[in-house]
Amino acid sequence: MSAADESAATAGDRRSPPAPVAATERAGPDPAAVEPELGAFLLTVAGVTVMFIAVFQFTLSAAVAQLLTIAVLAVTVISVAIGFTLDLLGYFDEPRPTPAVRRAAGPAPWVPTAGVRRPLPPLLDFDEDLAALQAAFGGEFPRRWSRSSTATAG
């Protein structure tokens, strides 16, 4: 292959730089959707509480289950108190600014920029192996190896 042919072949492999990202894509998801809310916090605490109580009540003996259920309820009360304290401090009320995502003008670091061409592996060719195997069986493969016998065997 000549140098001109090689440069023409590698020119087709080069990737163009990525298209610019639209402003709506840069902004990310809706800020209201990612802000912490007291209701979501309390629902999470309640769901975890119910799951732990169900696991303890259905899998353990009565005395151990009752003890662990009381411990889970105590942790739940503490978590709810922390949630209400955070709400009083304004944690759940303040809107969070969404940082703007800035994309570099160049290509991504994982995309190859140079035309690196590796040779393809040689094609698999079993003709010689099949000929040797056929010779070992006296010129003809056993009947059970043929496709027609497997189709009629069912």
Residue pairs with C-beta under 8 A, 6 or more apart in sequence:
1 9
9 117
10 115
10 117
11 115
13 115
13 117
14 113
14 115
15 107
15 111
15 113
17 105
17 106
17 107
18 107
18 108
21 103
26 100
26 101
26 102
26 103
27 98
27 100
28 98
28 101
31 95
31 96
31 97
31 98
32 95
34 96
34 98
35 92
35 95
35 96
36 91
36 92
37 92
38 83
38 84
38 86
38 87
38 92
41 83
41 86
41 92
42 80
42 83
45 76
45 79
45 80
45 83
46 76
49 72
49 73
49 75
49 76
52 68
52 72
53 69
53 72
53 73
56 64
56 65
56 68
56 69
56 72
57 65
57 69
59 65
60 68
86 92
87 93
107 113
133 141
134 140
134 141
143 149
144 150
144 153
